[in-house]
Amino acid sequence: MTPEEIASVRGELEDLATEVFEPFARNDQRRWGQVYLRGLLTDGRRKSVEPMAARLGEDGNRQALAHFITTSPWDPAHVRARLAWRMEKAIRPTVLVFDDTGFLKDGNASACVSRQYTGTAGKVTNCQVGVSLHMASDHASAAVDWRLFLPETWAPGSVKADPDKVARRTVCGIPDDIGHVEKWQLALDMLDETRSWGIEVPLAIADAGYGDAAAFRHGLQARGLNYVVGISTTLSAQPGEAAPVAGPYSGTGRPPVAKYLDKPQSVKQLVMAAGRRAAKPVQWREGSRPGTGRSGLKRMYSRFAALRIRPAGREVRQATDGPELPE
């Protein structure tokens, strides 16, 4: 980049930092917040304070940066709100995306580190997991809200609590009132917070880590959102035409609960029962490998079956009739 381009980018970054960090109570917090933001954008994989300070040159005051991160209190909700307002104007989102990311760790000193599954590594490993809400459109996306997932091993009241991890809560600065919350509930909490900022996006997307939870789907529906979520092939369900039937009622005592006559099947079994003819070929774009596409690249292609099913898990059996779920 030319010196003029670098100066232009730095000016835009300073404008963003001024807007986003405006709620900070003190001038020094606003200054070091801006420096920390620049540090995150510098080259280098390590984002801890010491290597960042070394890359920042004359602004690389390690002690001041460490103080800003560890002992300079500020409310992150105000910063996230301003970031979301700015991204709403820039992206013009048509969908909210819920996801989580694993941060691989070698040791156990960081807050909420535990052996858990993360798609980042594709396996169970030692990591932190962050749950995030993204605004997205056809041309861009940005994370505007996020939560650090606290595993049950870190929760004092859990039967899975690890005494060593619980003892580290104070050192890590985890407040006493923060306990284990399922990822799907963290996602709904972020949705509520984002809407409290005046941001309304009518469509939500999530993978099966969230879509498998009936309470998450019901939460989206209760908030008036349309949604497209993944589900696991092992999820139990009934065919779309199935209907629960209540037994005879004598007029005394509690009326019998309506039940499906047939046992539920897995989603995979329902798709297999539909047969090969129910699956239609779909090509959505060309990939990056050599192939027979117009541009000489391999076409992204698969077969899909569209079925209507009724979830049959324990959570939805509490209702008289489980909602239909397209698969």
C-alpha positions in Angstrom: 0.0 0.0 0.0 1.1 3.6 -0.7 1.7 6.0 2.3 -1.5 7.8 1.2 -3.6 4.5 1.3 -2.1 3.6 4.7 -3.0 7.0 6.0 -6.6 6.7 4.6 -7.1 3.3 6.2 -5.7 4.5 9.5 -8.1 7.5 9.4 -11.1 5.2 8.8 -10.0 3.0 11.6 -9.6 5.9 14.0 -13.1 7.1 13.0 -14.5 3.6 13.8 -12.7 3.5 17.1 -13.9 7.0 18.1 -17.5 6.0 17.4 -17.4 2.5 19.0 -15.5 3.4 22.1 -17.4 6.7 22.7 -19.1 5.2 25.8 -15.8 4.7 27.6 -15.7 6.9 30.7 -12.1 8.0 30.4 -9.9 9.4 27.6 -7.1 6.9 28.3 -9.6 4.0 27.9 -10.6 5.4 24.5 -7.0 5.8 23.5 -5.8 2.4 24.4 -9.0 0.8 23.1 -8.0 2.3 19.7 -4.5 1.0 20.0 -5.7 -2.4 21.0 -7.9 -2.5 18.0 -5.0 -1.7 15.7 -3.0 -4.4 17.5 -5.6 -7.0 16.7 -5.3 -6.1 13.0 -1.5 -6.3 12.8 0.2 -9.3 11.2 0.9 -12.1 13.5 -1.0 -15.1 14.9 -0.6 -14.3 18.5 -3.1 -11.8 19.8 -2.0 -11.6 23.4 -0.7 -8.3 24.8 3.1 -8.8 24.7 3.5 -9.9 21.0 0.9 -7.3 20.0 2.8 -4.5 21.8 6.0 -5.6 20.1 4.3 -5.2 16.7 2.8 -1.7 17.4 6.0 0.2 17.5 5.9 3.5 19.4 2.3 2.7 20.6 3.3 -0.6 21.9 3.2 0.1 25.7 2.8 -3.4 27.0 1.9 -2.2 30.5 -0.8 0.2 29.3 -2.4 -2.4 27.0 -2.4 -5.0 29.8 -4.1 -2.5 32.1 -6.7 -1.8 29.5 -7.5 -5.5 29.0 -7.3 -6.7 32.6 -8.1 -4.0 35.1 -9.8 -1.1 33.2 -13.6 -1.8 33.6 -16.0 -0.9 30.9 -19.4 -2.2 29.7 -19.0 -4.3 26.5 -22.8 -4.1 25.7 -22.4 -0.4 24.8 -19.5 -1.2 22.5 -21.4 -4.1 20.9 -24.4 -1.9 20.3 -22.5 0.8 18.5 -20.7 -1.8 16.4 -24.1 -3.4 15.5 -25.6 0.0 14.5 -22.6 0.7 12.3 -22.6 -2.8 10.7 -26.4 -2.6 10.1 -25.9 0.5 7.9 -22.9 -1.1 6.1 -24.2 -4.6 5.6 -28.0 -4.1 5.4 -28.5 -7.6 6.8 -31.2 -9.9 5.6 -30.4 -12.7 8.0 -29.0 -13.4 11.5 -26.5 -16.3 11.8 -25.9 -18.1 15.0 -22.6 -20.1 15.3 -19.8 -21.0 17.7 -16.0 -21.1 17.3 -13.4 -23.0 19.2 -10.2 -21.3 20.5 -7.6 -24.1 20.9 -5.5 -23.9 24.0 -2.4 -25.8 25.2 -2.9 -25.1 28.9 -5.7 -24.8 31.4 -5.2 -21.2 32.7 -7.7 -19.4 30.4 -11.3 -18.9 31.5 -13.7 -21.7 30.5 -11.1 -23.9 28.9 -12.2 -27.5 28.9 -12.1 -30.7 26.8 -15.1 -30.2 24.5 -16.1 -30.6 20.9 -15.3 -27.8 18.5 -15.8 -27.6 14.7 -12.6 -25.6 14.5 -10.6 -28.8 15.1 -13.4 -31.3 14.1 -13.0 -33.2 17.4 -13.0 -33.1 21.2 -10.0 -31.1 22.3 -8.8 -28.6 24.9 -10.3 -25.3 24.0 -12.6 -22.3 24.8 -15.8 -22.0 22.8 -17.4 -18.7 21.9 -21.0 -18.4 20.7 -21.6 -15.6 18.3 -24.4 -13.7 16.4 -23.6 -12.4 12.9 -25.4 -10.0 10.7 -25.2 -11.2 7.1 -26.3 -10.3 3.6 -25.3 -11.6 0.1 -22.2 -9.5 0.1 -20.9 -9.3 3.7 -21.2 -10.5 7.3 -20.0 -9.3 10.7 -20.2 -10.7 14.3 -22.0 -8.1 16.4 -22.6 -10.1 19.6 -20.9 -12.9 21.4 -20.7 -14.9 24.6 -18.0 -17.1 26.1 -19.5 -20.6 26.8 -19.0 -21.8 30.3 -18.9 -25.6 30.4 -20.5 -27.5 33.3 -17.0 -28.4 34.6 -16.7 -24.7 35.5 -20.1 -24.4 37.2 -20.0 -24.8 41.0 -23.5 -26.2 41.3 -23.1 -28.8 38.5 -22.6 -32.5 39.1 -19.9 -32.3 36.5 -18.0 -29.5 38.3 -14.2 -29.9 38.3 -12.9 -28.6 41.7 -9.7 -27.3 40.0 -11.6 -25.3 37.3 -14.1 -24.0 39.9 -11.2 -22.8 42.0 -9.8 -20.8 39.0 -13.0 -18.8 38.5 -11.8 -16.0 40.8 -8.4 -15.7 39.2 -10.0 -15.6 35.7 -12.4 -12.9 36.9 -15.6 -14.9 36.3 -18.4 -13.3 38.4 -20.2 -15.6 41.0 -23.6 -15.2 39.3 -22.3 -16.6 35.9 -23.1 -20.3 35.6 -23.5 -22.9 32.9 -26.0 -21.9 30.1 -26.6 -24.0 27.0 -25.4 -22.6 23.8 -28.9 -22.3 22.3 -30.0 -20.2 25.2 -26.9 -18.0 24.8 -28.0 -17.5 21.2 -31.5 -16.5 22.2 -30.1 -14.1 24.9 -28.0 -12.4 22.2 -31.0 -12.2 19.9 -33.0 -10.5 22.6 -30.1 -8.1 23.3 -29.7 -7.2 19.6 -33.4 -6.5 19.3 -33.2 -4.3 22.4 -30.8 -2.1 20.3 -33.6 -1.5 17.8 -32.2 -4.0 15.2 -34.9 -6.2 13.6 -33.9 -8.9 11.1 -36.7 -11.3 10.2 -34.7 -14.5 9.4 -32.4 -16.6 11.5 -30.0 -19.4 10.4 -28.1 -21.9 12.6 -26.5 -25.3 12.3 -27.7 -28.6 13.9 -25.9 -27.7 17.1 -28.8 -25.2 17.7 -31.5 -26.7 15.4 -31.6 -30.0 17.3 -32.8 -28.1 20.4 -36.6 -27.8 20.3 -36.5 -25.1 22.8 -34.3 -23.0 20.5 -36.7 -23.5 17.5 -39.7 -22.6 19.8 -37.8 -19.6 21.1 -37.3 -18.3 17.5 -40.9 -18.9 16.7 -42.1 -17.2 19.9 -40.1 -14.1 18.9 -41.8 -14.0 15.4 -38.7 -15.0 13.4 -38.7 -17.3 10.4 -35.7 -19.7 10.5 -33.7 -22.2 8.6 -31.8 -24.5 10.9 -29.9 -27.7 10.5 -30.9 -30.9 12.3 -29.1 -34.2 12.9 -30.2 -37.3 11.0 -30.7 -39.0 14.4 -33.4 -36.6 15.5 -36.6 -38.5 16.2 -39.7 -37.4 14.2 -43.1 -38.4 12.7 -44.2 -38.1 9.1 -45.8 -34.8 8.3 -49.2 -36.3 7.9 -49.1 -38.0 11.4 -51.4 -36.6 14.0 -51.5 -37.3 17.8 -54.7 -39.0 19.1 -56.1 -38.8 22.6 -57.6 -41.9 24.2 -61.1 -42.1 25.5 -62.0 -39.8 28.4 -64.4 -40.8 31.1 -64.9 -37.2 32.3 -63.1 -37.6 35.6 -59.5 -36.9 36.5 -56.9 -35.5 34.1 -57.8 -35.9 30.4 -55.4 -38.3 28.6 -52.5 -36.7 26.7 -52.7 -37.0 22.9 -50.1 -39.4 21.5 -48.9 -40.5 18.2 -50.1 -44.0 17.3 -46.8 -45.1 15.7 -43.3 -45.0 17.2 -41.1 -42.2 16.0 -38.4 -42.7 13.5 -35.1 -41.0 12.9 -35.0 -38.3 10.2 -32.6 -40.5 8.3 -35.2 -43.4 8.3 -37.9 -41.0 7.0 -35.7 -39.8 4.2 -34.7 -43.4 3.2 -38.3 -44.4 3.3 -39.2 -41.6 0.8 -36.9 -43.4 -1.8 -34.4 -42.2 -4.3 -37.0 -40.6 -6.5 -37.8 -38.1 -3.8 -34.3 -36.7 -4.0 -33.7 -34.0 -6.6 -30.3 -33.0 -8.0 -29.2 -29.4 -7.0 -26.2 -27.5 -8.2 -25.5 -24.2 -6.4 -22.2 -22.9 -7.6 -18.8 -23.9 -9.0 -16.0 -24.7 -6.5 -12.2 -24.3 -6.6 -11.2 -27.7 -7.9 -10.7 -28.5 -11.6 -13.8 -30.0 -13.2 -16.4 -29.8 -15.9 -18.0 -26.5 -15.1 -18.2 -23.6 -17.5 -15.1 -22.0 -16.0 -13.3 -25.4 -15.9 -14.0 -25.9 -12.2 -15.9 -28.6 -10.4 -19.6 -28.0 -9.9 -20.9 -28.1 -6.3 -23.6 -30.6 -6.6 -25.7 -33.0 -4.4 -29.2 -34.5 -4.2 -31.8 -33.2 -1.8 -35.1 -34.5 -0.5 -37.8 -32.1 0.7 -40.1 -33.7 3.3 -42.4 -32.4 6.0 -42.0 -34.0 9.3 -43.1 -33.5 12.9 -40.5 -33.5 15.6 -41.3 -36.2 18.2 -38.8 -35.5 21.0 -39.7 -35.2 24.6 -39.7 -31.4 24.5 -42.3 -31.3 21.8 -44.5 -34.0 23.1 -45.6 -31.6 25.9 -47.6 -29.8 23.2 -50.8 -31.3 21.8 -49.4 -31.3 18.3 -45.7 -30.9 17.4 -45.0 -28.2 14.8 -44.2 -29.3 11.3 -40.5 -29.1 10.4 -39.3 -29.1 6.8 -36.3 -31.4 6.1 
